[in-house]
Amino acid sequence: MEGIPLTMPAVRLLVGGTGALQIALLVALPVPSPVSVRRMRSRRHVAANDDASLPTAPDRRTDLVLPSLALGGLFLSLVAAAWPAIGFIILPPGAGASIGLALASGGCLVLGNAVVLVAVAALRRQTTFDSRGQSRKLVTNGIFGWLQHPIVTGMGLIYLGLFLICPSPLVLVGLVCFACHQMRRTAQEEMLLAARFGRPYLQYRARVGRFWPRWPSWPMT
């Protein structure tokens, strides 16, 4: 297993830098979410009586299980990169990888970090957030002119890069749970945006891709 990305110092350094950057962003430039697990759970108790426009999560267990498994897989991949001996335990027998896979994982991490950093900086520069975590302005330029949810895209690339570094079935489960959770979460966030900004948001949503760019030649579905 000496050929897998877990054993490559440059890859492990990149993983460490990724973790440090994301923690720094959370601390220094936090971006609140109106559909965080905490807000969605508290919203259950008020939406039915106070504000029918606020979406509530349909399944409390799913709200907890999906993000918990996603975070678990993410943490496991970070631990495996920090201590490869632990990573070898969770890898399937005979796991191996080429230098191409290491380059692909590194590319995902670099691109994912860049997308998240640019998106967070754009939000913090162009808008503020109310007590519910909702943006007071519809941001549609810069990276948001290419992607509706660039932070989710960036985090997805980071998670994919970590999975390529540590191709364990356990990390794969976390990656799938991350994708499912973000699909549900962003759908709820889009309901809030449509209710808050109306027609301008609907026009924006029609022309801009959710998680990857929608080129002019692509069908607008």
C-alpha positions as CSV (number, residue, x, y, z in Angstrom):
1,M,0.0,0.0,0.0
2,E,3.0,2.3,-0.2
3,G,1.7,3.8,-3.5
4,I,-1.6,5.2,-2.2
5,P,-1.9,8.9,-1.7
6,L,-2.0,8.5,2.1
7,T,1.7,7.8,2.1
8,M,2.7,10.9,0.0
9,P,4.0,13.8,2.1
10,A,2.8,16.4,-0.3
11,V,-0.8,15.1,-0.3
12,R,-0.8,14.8,3.5
13,L,0.4,18.4,3.7
14,L,-2.3,19.5,1.4
15,V,-4.9,17.8,3.5
16,G,-3.6,19.5,6.6
17,G,-3.7,22.9,4.9
18,T,-7.3,22.2,3.8
19,G,-8.4,21.5,7.3
20,A,-6.6,24.6,8.7
21,L,-8.1,26.8,6.0
22,Q,-11.7,25.6,6.5
23,I,-11.4,26.0,10.3
24,A,-10.0,29.5,9.8
25,L,-12.9,30.4,7.5
26,L,-15.4,29.1,10.0
27,V,-13.9,31.2,12.8
28,A,-12.9,34.4,10.9
29,L,-15.5,34.6,8.1
30,P,-18.6,32.6,9.3
31,V,-21.5,32.4,6.8
32,P,-24.8,31.6,8.6
33,S,-27.3,29.3,7.0
34,P,-31.0,29.6,7.3
35,V,-31.3,25.8,6.9
36,S,-28.7,24.6,9.3
37,V,-29.7,21.5,11.3
38,R,-30.1,23.7,14.5
39,R,-32.3,26.2,12.8
40,M,-34.4,23.6,11.0
41,R,-35.0,21.7,14.2
42,S,-36.1,24.9,16.1
43,R,-38.3,25.9,13.1
44,R,-40.4,22.8,13.5
45,H,-42.0,24.3,16.6
46,V,-43.0,27.6,15.0
47,A,-43.5,27.2,11.3
48,A,-46.9,25.6,11.6
49,N,-48.3,28.4,13.7
50,D,-46.3,31.4,12.9
51,D,-44.8,31.4,9.4
52,A,-46.0,28.9,6.8
53,S,-43.4,30.1,4.4
54,L,-40.6,28.6,6.4
55,P,-39.8,25.1,5.2
56,T,-39.4,22.4,7.9
57,A,-37.4,19.2,7.5
58,P,-39.8,16.3,6.9
59,D,-37.8,13.7,8.9
60,R,-36.1,14.6,12.1
61,R,-34.0,11.4,12.1
62,T,-32.8,12.0,8.6
63,D,-31.9,15.6,9.6
64,L,-29.5,14.1,12.2
65,V,-28.3,10.9,10.5
66,L,-27.2,12.3,7.2
67,P,-25.0,15.2,8.4
68,S,-23.7,13.0,11.3
69,L,-22.5,10.3,8.8
70,A,-21.2,12.9,6.4
71,L,-19.1,14.5,9.2
72,G,-18.0,11.1,10.4
73,G,-16.6,10.2,7.0
74,L,-14.9,13.6,6.7
75,F,-13.3,13.2,10.1
76,L,-12.2,9.7,9.3
77,S,-10.5,10.8,6.1
78,L,-8.7,13.6,7.9
79,V,-7.5,11.2,10.7
80,A,-6.4,8.7,8.0
81,A,-4.3,11.4,6.3
82,A,-2.8,12.5,9.6
83,W,-2.0,8.9,10.7
84,P,-1.7,6.6,7.6
85,A,-1.4,3.6,9.9
86,I,-5.0,4.2,10.9
87,G,-5.9,4.7,7.2
88,F,-4.6,1.4,6.2
89,I,-6.9,-0.3,8.7
90,I,-10.1,1.1,7.0
91,L,-8.9,0.6,3.4
92,P,-10.2,-2.5,1.6
93,P,-7.7,-5.3,1.1
94,G,-5.3,-4.8,-1.8
95,A,-6.1,-1.1,-2.1
96,G,-3.6,0.7,-4.3
97,A,-3.4,3.8,-6.4
98,S,-1.4,5.5,-9.1
99,I,0.2,8.9,-9.2
100,G,-2.7,9.9,-11.3
101,L,-5.1,9.4,-8.5
102,A,-2.9,11.4,-6.2
103,L,-2.9,14.3,-8.7
104,A,-6.7,14.0,-9.1
105,S,-7.2,14.2,-5.3
106,G,-4.8,17.1,-5.0
107,G,-6.6,18.9,-7.8
108,C,-10.0,18.4,-6.1
109,L,-8.6,19.8,-2.8
110,V,-7.0,22.8,-4.4
111,L,-10.0,23.7,-6.6
112,G,-12.5,23.0,-3.7
113,N,-10.6,25.3,-1.3
114,A,-10.4,28.0,-3.9
115,V,-14.1,27.9,-4.7
116,V,-15.1,28.0,-1.0
117,L,-12.7,30.8,-0.3
118,V,-13.9,32.9,-3.2
119,A,-17.6,32.3,-2.4
120,V,-17.3,33.1,1.3
121,A,-15.4,36.3,0.5
122,A,-18.0,37.3,-2.0
123,L,-20.9,36.8,0.5
124,R,-19.1,38.6,3.3
125,R,-18.2,41.5,1.0
126,Q,-21.6,42.0,-0.7
127,T,-24.3,41.1,1.9
128,T,-25.2,40.8,5.5
129,F,-27.5,38.3,7.3
130,D,-30.5,38.6,9.5
131,S,-31.2,36.8,12.7
132,R,-32.6,33.8,10.8
133,G,-29.4,33.4,8.8
134,Q,-31.0,34.7,5.6
135,S,-29.1,37.0,3.2
136,R,-30.5,40.5,3.0
137,K,-29.3,40.8,-0.6
138,L,-29.5,38.4,-3.6
139,V,-25.9,37.9,-4.7
140,T,-25.8,37.0,-8.4
141,N,-22.4,38.2,-9.6
142,G,-18.9,36.9,-9.4
143,I,-18.8,33.2,-8.7
144,F,-22.5,33.3,-7.9
145,G,-23.0,34.1,-11.6
146,W,-21.6,30.7,-12.4
147,L,-23.0,28.6,-9.5
148,Q,-26.0,29.0,-7.2
149,H,-24.4,27.1,-4.4
150,P,-20.6,27.5,-4.8
151,I,-19.8,26.7,-1.2
152,V,-21.5,23.3,-1.5
153,T,-19.7,22.7,-4.7
154,G,-16.4,23.5,-3.1
155,M,-17.0,21.3,-0.1
156,G,-18.1,18.5,-2.4
157,L,-14.8,18.8,-4.3
158,I,-12.9,18.7,-1.0
159,Y,-14.8,15.6,0.2
160,L,-14.2,13.9,-3.2
161,G,-10.5,14.7,-2.9
162,L,-10.4,13.2,0.6
163,F,-12.1,10.1,-0.6
164,L,-9.6,9.7,-3.4
165,I,-6.8,10.0,-0.8
166,C,-8.5,7.5,1.5
167,P,-10.8,5.3,-0.8
168,S,-12.4,3.5,2.1
169,P,-16.1,2.3,1.9
170,L,-16.7,4.1,5.2
171,V,-15.5,7.4,3.7
172,L,-17.6,6.7,0.6
173,V,-20.7,6.3,2.8
174,G,-20.0,9.7,4.3
175,L,-19.6,11.2,0.8
176,V,-22.9,9.8,-0.3
177,C,-24.6,11.1,2.9
178,F,-23.0,14.5,2.3
179,A,-24.5,14.7,-1.2
180,C,-27.9,13.6,0.0
181,H,-27.9,16.0,2.9
182,Q,-26.8,18.9,0.7
183,M,-29.5,18.2,-1.9
184,R,-32.2,18.3,0.7
185,R,-30.7,21.4,2.5
186,T,-30.2,23.4,-0.7
187,A,-33.8,22.6,-1.8
188,Q,-35.0,24.1,1.5
189,E,-32.8,27.1,1.1
190,E,-34.1,27.7,-2.4
191,M,-37.6,27.8,-1.1
192,L,-36.6,30.6,1.4
193,L,-34.8,32.5,-1.4
194,A,-37.9,32.3,-3.7
195,A,-40.1,33.5,-0.9
196,R,-37.8,36.4,0.0
197,F,-36.7,37.7,-3.4
198,G,-39.5,36.5,-5.7
199,R,-39.2,36.9,-9.4
200,P,-35.5,38.1,-9.5
201,Y,-34.5,34.9,-7.8
202,L,-36.6,32.7,-10.0
203,Q,-34.9,34.4,-13.1
204,Y,-31.5,33.9,-11.5
205,R,-32.3,30.2,-10.8
206,A,-33.4,29.6,-14.4
207,R,-30.1,30.8,-15.9
208,V,-27.5,29.7,-13.3
209,G,-26.6,26.1,-12.5
210,R,-27.0,24.8,-9.0
211,F,-23.7,23.0,-8.4
212,W,-21.8,23.3,-11.7
213,P,-21.9,26.0,-14.5
214,R,-24.7,25.9,-16.9
215,W,-23.2,26.8,-20.2
216,P,-25.3,28.7,-22.8
217,S,-25.6,25.6,-25.0
218,W,-26.9,23.5,-22.1
219,P,-30.7,23.0,-21.9
220,M,-32.2,25.0,-19.1
221,T,-34.1,22.4,-17.1
